[in-house]
Amino acid sequence: MREGLIIKGYGGFYYVRSGEETWCCRGRGRLRRERSPLPGDYVLFTPLERGEGVIESIQQRKNVLLRPPVANIDQVVLVVSLASPDPDLKLLNRSLVLCELKKLGVVVCLNKIDLLEPGQAENLADIYRKAGYSTIFTSALYGDGLDKLHRVISGKVSVLSGPSGVGKSTLLNSLDPNLSLETGEISRKLKRGKHTTRYVELIPLCGGFIADTPGFSSLELPAMERTELSSCFPEMNQFSGKCRFGDCIHLDEPDCAVKKAVETGLISEARYQYYKQFLQEIISKERIYE
């Protein structure tokens, strides 16, 4: 048997990278019943003829994402378009909550900086930098910030995530023109991108692997306790223990340290508004399951 990394799953086949070779494998029947293999899984497989093989076992995962479906990720690079299409900040903040739940490292990549005037996006970047997130500006068209993106993903297994049209595949093509990944235009009628990536694939890049994932326009928060949400906002979490009540959800309670931090500008008002929106969603789900 040999060890390898699943870089792509498609049509019941799994493409396993082992050294400099890629093997087209199927999983044992019992394996698929127990746990479906995912891109990012480290596996043991039996090589057969003509570059084919059979996956015998999946090694223990350190983490797994359901959307996109990928395992053993070091970090998520959340790509946001600054213009054409306009930034979807609600989706960005949902994605940040999900990354915090999985305890994944995050980089916020603000792309298409060339479409804005100098300094125009600094206020947006400051919101996420003050929240504790590494934030970079890029322009795939002119190459701005690509050196920083290269350093961010070097030697790591990363997921490049964001809605269609934000420029994920274009950024990867700019880092390595030999990739020749398909890119899509922006729909003038809908003002959003057309889907070009149709499945998750781990691509060797910058000494590591990066997953160019299918674009999506919505994410649902998982079921959780209302008191859990503030821990998914790092800038709020540092104030949570200073509230009068230990179970404070930072909404209507008196002597709430988080609300005071919002009032004094230590926490972004915009981020707090998203927190309140997500909190109402969680409370609504609690009522459904009561």
LORO-721576 format. One record per residue (C-alpha): residue number from 1; residue in three letters; x, y, z. Coordinates in steps of 0.25 Angstrom, whole numbers, always signed. Layout:
% LORO-721576
+-----+---------+-------+-------+-------+
| num | residuo |     X |     Y |     Z |
+-----+---------+-------+-------+-------+
| NUM |     ALA |     X |     Y |     Z |
...
+-----+---------+-------+-------+-------+
***
This chain:
% LORO-721576
+-----+---------+-------+-------+-------+
| num | residuo |     X |     Y |     Z |
+-----+---------+-------+-------+-------+
|   1 |     MET |    +0 |    +0 |    +0 |
|   2 |     ARG |    +4 |   +14 |    -2 |
|   3 |     GLU |    +1 |   +28 |    +5 |
|   4 |     GLY |    -6 |   +39 |    -3 |
|   5 |     LEU |   -14 |   +51 |    -2 |
|   6 |     ILE |   -28 |   +52 |    -9 |
|   7 |     ILE |   -28 |   +65 |   -18 |
|   8 |     LYS |   -41 |   +63 |   -25 |
|   9 |     GLY |   -54 |   +54 |   -24 |
|  10 |     TYR |   -62 |   +53 |   -37 |
|  11 |     GLY |   -73 |   +43 |   -42 |
|  12 |     GLY |   -69 |   +33 |   -31 |
|  13 |     PHE |   -54 |   +34 |   -34 |
|  14 |     TYR |   -44 |   +40 |   -25 |
|  15 |     TYR |   -31 |   +45 |   -30 |
|  16 |     VAL |   -20 |   +42 |   -21 |
|  17 |     ARG |    -6 |   +50 |   -21 |
|  18 |     SER |    +6 |   +41 |   -16 |
|  19 |     GLY |   +19 |   +47 |   -19 |
|  20 |     GLU |   +19 |   +53 |   -33 |
|  21 |     GLU |    +8 |   +43 |   -38 |
|  22 |     THR |    -7 |   +44 |   -38 |
|  23 |     TRP |   -15 |   +31 |   -37 |
|  24 |     CYS |   -30 |   +30 |   -41 |
|  25 |     CYS |   -36 |   +22 |   -29 |
|  26 |     ARG |   -49 |   +16 |   -24 |
|  27 |     GLY |   -52 |   +14 |   -10 |
|  28 |     ARG |   -55 |    +0 |    -4 |
|  29 |     GLY |   -70 |    -2 |    -2 |
|  30 |     ARG |   -69 |    -2 |   +13 |
|  31 |     LEU |   -60 |   +10 |   +13 |
|  32 |     ARG |   -71 |   +18 |    +6 |
|  33 |     ARG |   -82 |   +13 |   +16 |
|  34 |     GLU |   -74 |   +17 |   +28 |
|  35 |     ARG |   -68 |   +31 |   +23 |
|  36 |     SER |   -69 |   +37 |   +10 |
|  37 |     PRO |   -55 |   +41 |    +5 |
|  38 |     LEU |   -52 |   +56 |    +3 |
|  39 |     PRO |   -42 |   +65 |    -4 |
|  40 |     GLY |   -31 |   +67 |    +7 |
|  41 |     ASP |   -32 |   +53 |   +12 |
|  42 |     TYR |   -19 |   +46 |   +14 |
|  43 |     VAL |   -21 |   +31 |   +10 |
|  44 |     LEU |   -15 |   +18 |    +9 |
|  45 |     PHE |   -18 |   +12 |    -5 |
|  46 |     THR |   -14 |    -1 |   -13 |
|  47 |     PRO |    -8 |    +3 |   -27 |
|  48 |     LEU |   -13 |    -5 |   -38 |
|  49 |     GLU |   -10 |    -5 |   -53 |
|  50 |     ARG |   -11 |    +7 |   -63 |
|  51 |     GLY |   -10 |   +18 |   -51 |
|  52 |     GLU |   -22 |   +13 |   -44 |
|  53 |     GLY |   -24 |    +8 |   -30 |
|  54 |     VAL |   -33 |    +5 |   -18 |
|  55 |     ILE |   -34 |   +14 |    -5 |
|  56 |     GLU |   -33 |    +4 |    +7 |
|  57 |     SER |   -34 |   +14 |   +18 |
|  58 |     ILE |   -35 |   +29 |   +22 |
|  59 |     GLN |   -25 |   +34 |   +32 |
|  60 |     GLN |   -31 |   +42 |   +44 |
|  61 |     ARG |   -36 |   +56 |   +40 |
|  62 |     LYS |   -32 |   +69 |   +48 |
|  63 |     ASN |   -44 |   +76 |   +43 |
|  64 |     VAL |   -54 |   +76 |   +32 |
|  65 |     LEU |   -63 |   +86 |   +25 |
|  66 |     LEU |   -77 |   +82 |   +19 |
|  67 |     ARG |   -77 |   +94 |   +10 |
|  68 |     PRO |   -68 |   +93 |    +2 |
|  69 |     PRO |   -66 |   +78 |    +5 |
|  70 |     VAL |   -52 |   +78 |    +9 |
|  71 |     ALA |   -43 |   +72 |   +20 |
|  72 |     ASN |   -30 |   +75 |   +27 |
|  73 |     ILE |   -30 |   +90 |   +24 |
|  74 |     ASP |   -19 |   +99 |   +31 |
|  75 |     GLN |   -27 |  +112 |   +27 |
|  76 |     VAL |   -38 |  +119 |   +19 |
|  77 |     VAL |   -35 |  +131 |   +10 |
|  78 |     LEU |   -48 |  +138 |    +9 |
|  79 |     VAL |   -49 |  +146 |    -4 |
|  80 |     VAL |   -57 |  +158 |    -5 |
|  81 |     SER |   -59 |  +166 |   -17 |
|  82 |     LEU |   -59 |  +181 |   -15 |
|  83 |     ALA |   -66 |  +184 |   -27 |
|  84 |     SER |   -73 |  +177 |   -39 |
|  85 |     PRO |   -80 |  +171 |   -32 |
|  86 |     ASP |   -81 |  +179 |   -19 |
|  87 |     PRO |   -76 |  +173 |    -6 |
|  88 |     ASP |   -85 |  +163 |    +0 |
|  89 |     LEU |   -82 |  +166 |   +15 |
|  90 |     LYS |   -93 |  +158 |   +21 |
|  91 |     LEU |   -87 |  +145 |   +14 |
|  92 |     LEU |   -73 |  +149 |   +19 |
|  93 |     ASN |   -78 |  +150 |   +33 |
|  94 |     ARG |   -85 |  +137 |   +32 |
|  95 |     SER |   -73 |  +131 |   +27 |
|  96 |     LEU |   -64 |  +136 |   +38 |
|  97 |     VAL |   -74 |  +131 |   +49 |
|  98 |     LEU |   -73 |  +117 |   +42 |
|  99 |     CYS |   -58 |  +118 |   +42 |
| 100 |     GLU |   -58 |  +121 |   +57 |
| 101 |     LEU |   -66 |  +110 |   +60 |
| 102 |     LYS |   -56 |  +100 |   +53 |
| 103 |     LYS |   -45 |  +108 |   +59 |
| 104 |     LEU |   -39 |  +110 |   +45 |
| 105 |     GLY |   -29 |  +121 |   +42 |
| 106 |     VAL |   -34 |  +132 |   +33 |
| 107 |     VAL |   -29 |  +142 |   +23 |
| 108 |     VAL |   -39 |  +153 |   +18 |
| 109 |     CYS |   -35 |  +156 |    +3 |
| 110 |     LEU |   -41 |  +169 |    -2 |
| 111 |     ASN |   -40 |  +167 |   -17 |
| 112 |     LYS |   -41 |  +176 |   -29 |
| 113 |     ILE |   -35 |  +188 |   -22 |
| 114 |     ASP |   -32 |  +194 |   -36 |
| 115 |     LEU |   -46 |  +197 |   -37 |
| 116 |     LEU |   -46 |  +207 |   -25 |
| 117 |     GLU |   -39 |  +220 |   -23 |
| 118 |     PRO |   -27 |  +219 |   -14 |
| 119 |     GLY |   -31 |  +218 |    +1 |
| 120 |     GLN |   -45 |  +216 |    -2 |
| 121 |     ALA |   -46 |  +202 |    +4 |
| 122 |     GLU |   -37 |  +205 |   +16 |
| 123 |     ASN |   -49 |  +207 |   +26 |
| 124 |     LEU |   -54 |  +193 |   +22 |
| 125 |     ALA |   -41 |  +186 |   +24 |
| 126 |     ASP |   -39 |  +193 |   +37 |
| 127 |     ILE |   -52 |  +186 |   +42 |
| 128 |     TYR |   -47 |  +173 |   +40 |
| 129 |     ARG |   -33 |  +176 |   +44 |
| 130 |     LYS |   -38 |  +181 |   +58 |
| 131 |     ALA |   -46 |  +168 |   +59 |
| 132 |     GLY |   -33 |  +161 |   +59 |
| 133 |     TYR |   -33 |  +156 |   +44 |
| 134 |     SER |   -21 |  +157 |   +35 |
| 135 |     THR |   -26 |  +165 |   +23 |
| 136 |     ILE |   -19 |  +168 |    +9 |
| 137 |     PHE |   -23 |  +175 |    -3 |
| 138 |     THR |   -21 |  +169 |   -17 |
| 139 |     SER |   -23 |  +172 |   -32 |
| 140 |     ALA |   -22 |  +160 |   -40 |
| 141 |     LEU |   -22 |  +169 |   -53 |
| 142 |     TYR |   -10 |  +177 |   -49 |
| 143 |     GLY |    -3 |  +168 |   -39 |
| 144 |     ASP |    -5 |  +176 |   -27 |
| 145 |     GLY |    -3 |  +169 |   -14 |
| 146 |     LEU |    +0 |  +155 |   -21 |
| 147 |     ASP |   +13 |  +155 |   -13 |
| 148 |     LYS |    +6 |  +156 |    +0 |
| 149 |     LEU |    -4 |  +145 |    -4 |
| 150 |     HIS |    +7 |  +136 |    -8 |
| 151 |     ARG |   +13 |  +137 |    +6 |
| 152 |     VAL |    +0 |  +135 |   +12 |
| 153 |     ILE |    -2 |  +121 |    +5 |
| 154 |     SER |   +12 |  +117 |    +4 |
| 155 |     GLY |   +14 |  +103 |   +10 |
| 156 |     LYS |    -1 |  +102 |   +15 |
| 157 |     VAL |   -13 |   +94 |   +11 |
| 158 |     SER |   -23 |  +106 |    +8 |
| 159 |     VAL |   -37 |  +108 |    +4 |
| 160 |     LEU |   -40 |  +119 |    -5 |
| 161 |     SER |   -55 |  +123 |    -3 |
| 162 |     GLY |   -65 |  +133 |    -7 |
| 163 |     PRO |   -77 |  +135 |   -16 |
| 164 |     SER |   -76 |  +134 |   -31 |
| 165 |     GLY |   -70 |  +146 |   -38 |
| 166 |     VAL |   -60 |  +151 |   -27 |
| 167 |     GLY |   -48 |  +146 |   -35 |
| 168 |     LYS |   -43 |  +133 |   -28 |
| 169 |     SER |   -39 |  +126 |   -41 |
| 170 |     THR |   -33 |  +138 |   -47 |
| 171 |     LEU |   -25 |  +140 |   -34 |
| 172 |     LEU |   -19 |  +126 |   -35 |
| 173 |     ASN |   -16 |  +128 |   -50 |
| 174 |     SER |    -9 |  +140 |   -47 |
| 175 |     LEU |    +0 |  +133 |   -36 |
| 176 |     ASP |    +2 |  +122 |   -46 |
| 177 |     PRO |    -1 |  +124 |   -61 |
| 178 |     ASN |    +1 |  +110 |   -64 |
| 179 |     LEU |   -12 |  +106 |   -57 |
| 180 |     SER |   -21 |  +112 |   -68 |
| 181 |     LEU |   -33 |  +111 |   -59 |
| 182 |     GLU |   -46 |  +115 |   -65 |
| 183 |     THR |   -52 |  +128 |   -61 |
| 184 |     GLY |   -65 |  +135 |   -63 |
| 185 |     GLU |   -71 |  +148 |   -66 |
| 186 |     ILE |   -80 |  +156 |   -58 |
| 187 |     SER |   -95 |  +155 |   -61 |
| 188 |     ARG |  -100 |  +169 |   -65 |
| 189 |     LYS |  -114 |  +165 |   -62 |
| 190 |     LEU |  -112 |  +159 |   -48 |
| 191 |     LYS |   -99 |  +167 |   -44 |
| 192 |     ARG |   -93 |  +154 |   -39 |
| 193 |     GLY |   -82 |  +144 |   -44 |
| 194 |     LYS |   -85 |  +132 |   -53 |
| 195 |     HIS |   -81 |  +119 |   -47 |
| 196 |     THR |   -68 |  +114 |   -53 |
| 197 |     THR |   -62 |  +104 |   -42 |
| 198 |     ARG |   -72 |   +92 |   -41 |
| 199 |     TYR |   -65 |   +83 |   -31 |
| 200 |     VAL |   -54 |   +84 |   -20 |
| 201 |     GLU |   -40 |   +82 |   -25 |
| 202 |     LEU |   -27 |   +83 |   -17 |
| 203 |     ILE |   -17 |   +90 |   -26 |
| 204 |     PRO |    -2 |   +89 |   -23 |
| 205 |     LEU |    +3 |  +103 |   -22 |
| 206 |     CYS |   +14 |  +111 |   -14 |
| 207 |     GLY |   +19 |   +99 |    -7 |
| 208 |     GLY |    +5 |   +95 |    -2 |
| 209 |     PHE |    -9 |   +92 |    -7 |
| 210 |     ILE |   -20 |  +101 |    -9 |
| 211 |     ALA |   -35 |   +98 |   -12 |
| 212 |     ASP |   -42 |  +106 |   -23 |
| 213 |     THR |   -56 |  +104 |   -18 |
| 214 |     PRO |   -70 |  +106 |   -25 |
| 215 |     GLY |   -76 |  +119 |   -23 |
| 216 |     PHE |   -88 |  +121 |   -14 |
| 217 |     SER |   -97 |  +132 |   -10 |
| 218 |     SER |  -102 |  +128 |    +3 |
| 219 |     LEU |   -98 |  +120 |   +16 |
| 220 |     GLU |  -107 |  +115 |   +27 |
| 221 |     LEU |  -102 |  +116 |   +41 |
| 222 |     PRO |  -102 |  +102 |   +49 |
| 223 |     ALA |  -111 |  +100 |   +61 |
| 224 |     MET |  -104 |  +106 |   +73 |
| 225 |     GLU |  -107 |  +112 |   +87 |
| 226 |     ARG |  -110 |  +126 |   +87 |
| 227 |     THR |   -99 |  +128 |   +97 |
| 228 |     GLU |   -89 |  +122 |   +87 |
| 229 |     LEU |   -89 |  +132 |   +76 |
| 230 |     SER |   -81 |  +144 |   +83 |
| 231 |     SER |   -69 |  +134 |   +84 |
| 232 |     CYS |   -69 |  +134 |   +68 |
| 233 |     PHE |   -67 |  +149 |   +68 |
| 234 |     PRO |   -53 |  +150 |   +74 |
| 235 |     GLU |   -54 |  +165 |   +77 |
| 236 |     MET |   -66 |  +162 |   +85 |
| 237 |     ASN |   -61 |  +150 |   +92 |
| 238 |     GLN |   -50 |  +158 |   +99 |
| 239 |     PHE |   -61 |  +166 |  +106 |
| 240 |     SER |   -71 |  +155 |  +109 |
| 241 |     GLY |   -66 |  +152 |  +123 |
| 242 |     LYS |   -67 |  +166 |  +127 |
| 243 |     CYS |   -82 |  +167 |  +126 |
| 244 |     ARG |   -91 |  +167 |  +139 |
| 245 |     PHE |   -97 |  +154 |  +135 |
| 246 |     GLY |   -89 |  +141 |  +132 |
| 247 |     ASP |  -100 |  +137 |  +121 |
| 248 |     CYS |  -101 |  +151 |  +115 |
| 249 |     ILE |  -104 |  +150 |  +100 |
| 250 |     HIS |  -101 |  +165 |   +98 |
| 251 |     LEU |  -114 |  +169 |   +94 |
| 252 |     ASP |  -123 |  +176 |  +104 |
| 253 |     GLU |  -116 |  +173 |  +117 |
| 254 |     PRO |  -111 |  +184 |  +126 |
| 255 |     ASP |   -97 |  +186 |  +129 |
| 256 |     CYS |   -92 |  +179 |  +116 |
| 257 |     ALA |   -78 |  +181 |  +114 |
| 258 |     VAL |   -79 |  +177 |   +99 |
| 259 |     LYS |   -90 |  +188 |   +96 |
| 260 |     LYS |   -81 |  +198 |  +104 |
| 261 |     ALA |   -69 |  +194 |   +95 |
| 262 |     VAL |   -78 |  +197 |   +82 |
| 263 |     GLU |   -83 |  +210 |   +88 |
| 264 |     THR |   -68 |  +215 |   +90 |
| 265 |     GLY |   -63 |  +209 |   +76 |
| 266 |     LEU |   -55 |  +198 |   +82 |
| 267 |     ILE |   -64 |  +188 |   +74 |
| 268 |     SER |   -69 |  +192 |   +60 |
| 269 |     GLU |   -84 |  +196 |   +60 |
| 270 |     ALA |   -85 |  +188 |   +46 |
| 271 |     ARG |   -80 |  +175 |   +52 |
| 272 |     TYR |   -89 |  +177 |   +64 |
| 273 |     GLN |  -101 |  +178 |   +55 |
| 274 |     TYR |   -98 |  +165 |   +48 |
| 275 |     TYR |   -96 |  +159 |   +61 |
| 276 |     LYS |  -110 |  +163 |   +65 |
| 277 |     GLN |  -116 |  +158 |   +51 |
| 278 |     PHE |  -109 |  +144 |   +53 |
| 279 |     LEU |  -114 |  +144 |   +68 |
| 280 |     GLN |  -128 |  +146 |   +64 |
| 281 |     GLU |  -126 |  +134 |   +54 |
| 282 |     ILE |  -121 |  +125 |   +65 |
| 283 |     ILE |  -132 |  +129 |   +74 |
| 284 |     SER |  -143 |  +126 |   +63 |
| 285 |     LYS |  -137 |  +112 |   +61 |
| 286 |     GLU |  -137 |  +109 |   +76 |
| 287 |     ARG |  -152 |  +112 |   +76 |
| 288 |     ILE |  -154 |  +103 |   +64 |
| 289 |     TYR |  -147 |   +91 |   +71 |
| 290 |     GLU |  -154 |   +94 |   +85 |
+-----+---------+-------+-------+-------+
***
